[in-house]
């Protein structure tokens, strides 16, 4: 029964992570949180199939570690979630800059932040008149910047940004 509950809880957590993934455009990376849960599922299934093979203290230790993983993965994921989802950021940007949602190009774009390698920003491409503007939105603070110039260098895009707020 304990094995079933552990697998069920881990499976529910994986499903919740996969449901939240498109809402936040995979910020933070969901794969980092799914891997430990899948390990818990595999270990639990192995323990349930061959309970006599393992020593009692070893089984109890693995179950304890599994429970700790099941508790800490959602806590860490919730701690690292941004304040604004991708669509919320798009609506906020449209409201602040007086844009129509139809002016935004389709697709979800993510841009790595220069100040922190583990943080990412949402990149919005907006058709405005004859040209196109690109906005970088910080989902953690709600601030945004407009891209004034894009320079291509060896396949990498270096962006010069000017602050709007």
ZAZAVO-427983 format. One line per 8 residues: their letters; for each residue x, y, z of N, C-alpha, C, O. Coordinates in steps of 0.2 Angstrom, whole numbers, plus 5000, padded with zeros to 4 digits. Layout:
ZAZAVO-427983
a = X/Y/Z/X/Y/Z/X/Y/Z/X/Y/Z ~ ... $
***
This chain:
ZAZAVO-427983
xxxxxxxx = 5004/4994/5000/5000/5000/5000/5004/5006/5000/5003/5011/4997 ~ 5010/5006/5004/5014/5012/5004/5017/5013/4997/5018/5019/4995 ~ 5019/5008/4994/5022/5009/4987/5017/5012/4982/5019/5016/4978 ~ 5011/5010/4983/5006/5013/4978/5005/5020/4980/5004/5024/4975 ~ 5005/5022/4986/5004/5029/4988/5010/5033/4985/5009/5039/4983 ~ 5016/5031/4986/5022/5034/4984/5021/5035/4976/5023/5041/4974 ~ 5020/5030/4972/5019/5031/4965/5014/5035/4963/5015/5039/4958 ~ 5008/5035/4966/5002/5039/4965/5004/5047/4966/5003/5051/4962 $
xxxxxxxx = 5007/5048/4972/5009/5055/4973/5014/5058/4968/5014/5063/4966 ~ 5019/5054/4967/5024/5056/4962/5021/5057/4955/5023/5062/4951 ~ 5017/5052/4953/5013/5053/4946/5009/5059/4946/5009/5063/4941 ~ 5006/5061/4952/5002/5067/4952/5006/5073/4951/5004/5078/4948 ~ 5012/5073/4955/5016/5079/4954/5019/5080/4947/5020/5085/4945 ~ 5021/5074/4944/5023/5075/4937/5018/5078/4933/5019/5082/4928 ~ 5011/5076/4933/5006/5078/4929/5005/5086/4931/5004/5090/4926 ~ 5005/5088/4937/5005/5095/4939/5010/5099/4935/5009/5105/4933 $
xxxxxxxx = 5016/5096/4936/5022/5100/4933/5021/5101/4925/5023/5106/4922 ~ 5019/5095/4922/5018/5096/4915/5012/5100/4913/5012/5103/4907 ~ 5007/5101/4917/5001/5106/4916/5004/5113/4917/5002/5117/4913 ~ 5008/5114/4922/5011/5121/4923/5016/5123/4918/5017/5129/4917 ~ 5019/5118/4914/5024/5120/4910/5023/5125/4904/5026/5130/4904 ~ 5017/5124/4901/5016/5129/4896/5013/5136/4898/5014/5141/4895 ~ 5011/5136/4904/5008/5142/4907/5014/5147/4908/5013/5153/4907 ~ 5020/5145/4911/5026/5149/4912/5031/5148/4907/5037/5150/4908 $
xxxxxxxx = 5029/5145/4901/5034/5144/4895/5040/5141/4898/5046/5142/4896 ~ 5039/5136/4902/5045/5131/4904/5050/5135/4908/5056/5133/4908 ~ 5048/5140/4912/5052/5144/4917/5049/5142/4924/5043/5144/4925 ~ 5053/5139/4928/5059/5136/4927/5059/5129/4924/5053/5127/4923 ~ 5064/5127/4922/5064/5121/4918/5061/5115/4922/5063/5113/4927 ~ 5056/5112/4919/5052/5107/4922/5056/5101/4922/5055/5097/4927 ~ 5060/5099/4918/5064/5093/4917/5068/5092/4924/5069/5086/4926 ~ 5070/5097/4926/5075/5097/4932/5070/5094/4938/5073/5091/4942 $
xxxxxxxx = 5064/5095/4938/5060/5093/4944/5057/5086/4942/5055/5083/4947 ~ 5056/5085/4936/5053/5078/4934/5057/5072/4935/5055/5067/4937 ~ 5064/5073/4934/5069/5068/4934/5069/5065/4941/5068/5059/4942 ~ 5069/5069/4947/5069/5065/4953/5063/5061/4955/5063/5056/4958 ~ 5057/5064/4952/5051/5061/4953/5050/5054/4949/5048/5049/4952 ~ 5053/5054/4943/5053/5048/4939/5058/5043/4943/5057/5037/4943 ~ 5063/5045/4946/5068/5041/4949/5064/5038/4955/5065/5032/4957 ~ 5060/5042/4959/5056/5039/4964/5051/5034/4962/5050/5029/4965 $
xxxxxxxx = 5048/5035/4956/5043/5030/4954/5047/5024/4952/5044/5018/4954 ~ 5052/5024/4949/5056/5018/4947/5058/5014/4953/5058/5008/4954 ~ 5061/5018/4958/5064/5014/4964/5058/5011/4968/5059/5006/4970 ~ 5053/5015/4968/5047/5012/4972/5044/5006/4969/5042/5001/4972 ~ 5044/5006/4962/5041/5000/4958/5046/4994/4959/5044/4988/4960 ~ 5053/4995/4959/5057/4990/4960/5057/4987/4967/5057/4981/4968 ~ 5056/4991/4972/5055/4989/4979/5049/4985/4980/5049/4980/4984 ~ 5043/4987/4976/5037/4983/4977/5037/4977/4974/5034/4972/4976 $
xxxxxxxx = 5041/4976/4969/5042/4969/4965/5046/4964/4969/5044/4958/4969 ~ 5051/4966/4972/5056/4962/4975/5057/4964/4982/5063/4966/4984 ~ 5052/4964/4987/5053/4966/4994/5058/4962/4998/5061/4964/5002 ~ 5059/4955/4996/5063/4951/5000/5070/4952/4998/5075/4950/5002 ~ 5071/4955/4992/5078/4955/4990/5082/4960/4994/5088/4959/4995 ~ 5079/4965/4996/5083/4971/5000/5082/4970/5007/5077/4967/5010 ~ 5087/4972/5011/5087/4972/5018/5082/4977/5020/5080/4982/5017 ~ 5079/4976/5026/5074/4980/5029/5076/4987/5030/5072/4992/5028 $
xxxxxxxx = 5082/4988/5033/5084/4995/5034/5085/4999/5027/5084/5005/5027 ~ 5088/4995/5022/5089/4998/5016/5082/5000/5012/5082/5006/5010 ~ 5077/4996/5013/5071/4998/5010/5068/5004/5014/5065/5009/5011 ~ 5068/5004/5020/5066/5010/5024/5070/5016/5023/5066/5022/5022 ~ 5076/5016/5021/5080/5022/5019/5078/5024/5013/5077/5030/5012 ~ 5077/5020/5008/5074/5022/5001/5067/5025/5001/5066/5030/4998 ~ 5063/5022/5005/5056/5025/5006/5057/5032/5009/5053/5036/5007 ~ 5061/5033/5014/5062/5039/5018/5064/5044/5013/5062/5050/5012 $
xxxxxxxx = 5069/5042/5009/5072/5047/5004/5067/5049/4999/5066/5054/4996 ~ 5063/5044/4997/5057/5045/4992/5052/5050/4995/5050/5055/4991 ~ 5050/5049/5001/5046/5054/5004/5049/5061/5004/5045/5066/5003 ~ 5055/5062/5006/5058/5068/5006/5058/5071/4999/5057/5077/4999 ~ 5060/5067/4994/5060/5070/4987/5053/5072/4985/5052/5078/4982 ~ 5048/5068/4987/5041/5070/4985/5038/5077/4989/5034/5080/4986 ~ 5041/5078/4995/5040/5084/4998/5043/5090/4995/5040/5095/4994 ~ 5050/5089/4994/5054/5095/4992/5053/5097/4985/5054/5103/4984 $
xxxxxxxx = 5052/5093/4981/5051/5095/4973/5046/5100/4972/5047/5105/4969 ~ 5040/5099/4975/5035/5104/4974/5036/5111/4977/5035/5116/4975 ~ 5040/5110/4983/5041/5116/4987/5047/5120/4983/5046/5126/4982 ~ 5052/5117/4980/5057/5120/4977/5054/5123/4970/5056/5129/4968 ~ 5050/5119/4967/5047/5122/4961/5042/5128/4962/5043/5133/4958 ~ 5038/5128/4967/5034/5134/4969/5038/5140/4971/5036/5145/4969 ~ 5044/5138/4974/5048/5144/4976/5051/5147/4970/5053/5153/4970 ~ 5053/5143/4964/5056/5146/4958/5051/5148/4953/5054/5151/4948 $
xxxxxxxx = 5045/5148/4954/5040/5150/4949/5040/5158/4948/5041/5161/4953 ~ 5040/5160/4942/5039/5167/4941/5032/5170/4944/5027/5166/4944 ~ 5032/5176/4945/5025/5179/4947/5020/5180/4941/5014/5179/4942 ~ 5023/5180/4935/5018/5181/4929/5019/5175/4924/5025/5174/4922 ~ 5014/5173/4922/5014/5168/4917/5015/5171/4910/5014/5177/4910 ~ 5016/5167/4905/5017/5170/4898/5011/5175/4896/5012/5180/4893 ~ 5005/5172/4896/4999/5176/4894/4998/5182/4898/4996/5187/4896 ~ 4999/5181/4905/4998/5187/4909/5003/5193/4907/5001/5198/4907 $
xxxxxxxx = 5009/5191/4906/5014/5196/4904/5012/5199/4898/5013/5205/4897 ~ 5010/5195/4893/5008/5198/4886/5002/5203/4887/5002/5208/4884 ~ 4997/5201/4891/4992/5206/4893/4994/5212/4896/4992/5218/4895 ~ 4998/5211/4901/5001/5217/4905/5005/5222/4900/5004/5228/4900 ~ 5009/5219/4896/5013/5223/4891/5008/5226/4886/5009/5232/4885 ~ 5003/5223/4884/4998/5226/4879/4995/5232/4883/4994/5237/4879 ~ 4993/5231/4889/4990/5236/4892/4994/5242/4894/4992/5248/4892 ~ 5000/5241/4896/5005/5247/4897/5007/5250/4891/5008/5256/4891 $
xxxxxxxx = 5008/5247/4886/5011/5250/4879/5005/5251/4874/5006/5253/4869 ~ 4999/5250/4876/4993/5251/4872/4994/5248/4866/4993/5251/4860 ~ 4995/5241/4866/4995/5237/4860/4989/5232/4860/4986/5231/4865 ~ 4988/5230/4854/4982/5225/4853/4986/5218/4854/4991/5217/4851 ~ 4982/5213/4856/4985/5206/4857/4986/5203/4850/4990/5199/4849 ~ 4982/5206/4845/4983/5203/4838/4990/5206/4835/4992/5203/4830 ~ 4993/5211/4838/4999/5213/4835/5005/5209/4837/5011/5209/4834 ~ 5004/5205/4842/5010/5200/4845/5010/5194/4840/5005/5192/4838 $
xxxxxxxx = 5016/5193/4839/5018/5187/4834/5016/5180/4839/5017/5180/4845 ~ 5014/5175/4835/5012/5169/4838/5018/5165/4841/5023/5166/4837 ~ 5017/5161/4846/5023/5157/4848/5026/5160/4855/5024/5166/4857 ~ 5029/5156/4859/5032/5158/4865/5039/5158/4864/5042/5153/4863 ~ 5042/5164/4866/5049/5165/4866/5052/5166/4872/5049/5169/4876 ~ 5058/5163/4874/5061/5164/4880/5068/5166/4879/5071/5164/4874 ~ 5070/5171/4883/5077/5174/4882/5081/5174/4889/5078/5175/4894 ~ 5087/5171/4888/5091/5171/4894/5093/5178/4897/5095/5182/4893 $
xxxxxxxx = 5092/5178/4904/5094/5185/4907/5102/5185/4907/5105/5181/4908 ~ 5104/5192/4906/5111/5193/4907/5114/5193/4914/5120/5191/4915 ~ 5110/5196/4918/5112/5197/4925/5112/5190/4929/5116/5190/4934 ~ 5108/5185/4927/5108/5179/4931/5107/5173/4926/5102/5173/4922 ~ 5112/5169/4925/5112/5163/4920/5106/5158/4921/5104/5155/4917 ~ 5103/5158/4927/5098/5153/4929/5091/5156/4928/5086/5153/4928 ~ 5091/5163/4926/5084/5166/4925/5083/5167/4918/5088/5168/4914 ~ 5077/5167/4916/5075/5168/4909/5070/5174/4909/5066/5175/4914 $
xxxxxxxx = 5069/5177/4903/5064/5182/4902/5060/5180/4896/5062/5176/4892 ~ 5054/5183/4896/5049/5181/4890/5051/5186/4885/5052/5192/4886 ~ 5051/5184/4879/5053/5188/4873/5046/5189/4869/5044/5184/4866 ~ 5044/5195/4868/5038/5196/4864/5040/5200/4858/5043/5205/4858 ~ 5037/5198/4852/5039/5201/4846/5032/5204/4844/5027/5201/4843 ~ 5032/5211/4842/5026/5215/4841/5027/5218/4834/5031/5222/4833 ~ 5022/5217/4830/5021/5221/4824/5018/5228/4825/5013/5228/4827 ~ 5022/5233/4823/5020/5240/4825/5021/5244/4818/5027/5245/4817 $
xxxxxxxx = 5016/5246/4815/5017/5249/4809/5021/5245/4804/5019/5239/4802 ~ 5026/5248/4801/5030/5244/4796/5035/5240/4799/5038/5235/4796 ~ 5037/5241/4805/5042/5238/4808/5040/5233/4814/5034/5232/4815 ~ 5045/5230/4817/5043/5225/4823/5048/5227/4829/5054/5229/4828 ~ 5044/5228/4834/5048/5229/4841/5048/5222/4845/5044/5218/4844 ~ 5053/5222/4848/5054/5216/4853/5055/5218/4860/5059/5223/4861 ~ 5051/5215/4864/5051/5217/4871/5053/5211/4875/5051/5205/4874 ~ 5057/5212/4880/5060/5207/4885/5056/5209/4891/5057/5214/4894 $
xxxxxxxx = 5052/5204/4894/5048/5205/4900/5051/5200/4905/5052/5194/4904 ~ 5052/5203/4911/5055/5199/4917/5049/5196/4921/5045/5200/4924 ~ 5048/5190/4921/5042/5187/4924/5042/5187/4931/5037/5186/4935 ~ 5048/5188/4934/5049/5188/4941/5047/5195/4945/5045/5196/4950 ~ 5049/5201/4941/5047/5207/4944/5042/5211/4940/5039/5216/4943 ~ 5040/5209/4934/5035/5213/4930/5038/5219/4926/5034/5222/4922 ~ 5045/5220/4926/5048/5225/4922/5049/5222/4915/5049/5216/4914 ~ 5050/5227/4910/5051/5225/4903/5055/5230/4900/5056/5236/4902 $
xxxxxxxx = 5058/5228/4895/5063/5232/4891/5061/5231/4883/5059/5226/4881 ~ 5063/5236/4879/5062/5236/4872/5069/5234/4869/5074/5238/4871 ~ 5069/5230/4864/5075/5228/4861/5076/5234/4856/5072/5235/4851 ~ 5082/5237/4856/5083/5243/4851/5087/5240/4845/5087/5243/4840 ~ 5091/5235/4846/5096/5233/4841/5097/5225/4842/5098/5223/4848 ~ 5097/5222/4837/5099/5215/4837/5105/5214/4833/5105/5215/4827 ~ 5111/5211/4836/5117/5210/4832/5118/5202/4832/5118/5199/4837 ~ 5119/5200/4826/5120/5192/4825/5128/5191/4825/5132/5195/4821 $
xxxxxxxx = 5131/5187/4829/5138/5185/4830/5139/5178/4831/5137/5176/4837 ~ 5141/5174/4826/5142/5167/4827/5136/5163/4829/5137/5159/4833 ~ 5131/5165/4826/5124/5161/4828/5121/5164/4835/5116/5161/4836 ~ 5124/5168/4838/5122/5170/4845/5119/5177/4844/5122/5181/4840 ~ 5114/5179/4847/5111/5186/4846/5113/5190/4853/5111/5188/4858 ~ 5116/5195/4852/5118/5200/4857/5113/5206/4857/5112/5209/4851 ~ 5109/5207/4862/5104/5212/4862/5106/5218/4866/5109/5218/4871 ~ 5106/5224/4862/5106/5230/4866/5100/5232/4868/5095/5233/4864 $
xxxxx = 5099/5234/4874/5092/5235/4877/5092/5242/4880/5097/5245/4882 ~ 5086/5245/4879/5085/5252/4882/5079/5251/4887/5074/5248/4885 ~ 5080/5254/4893/5075/5253/4898/5069/5257/4896/5069/5263/4895 ~ 5063/5254/4897/5056/5258/4896/5053/5260/4902/5050/5265/4903 ~ 5054/5256/4908/5051/5258/4914/5056/5261/4918/5055/5263/4924 $
***
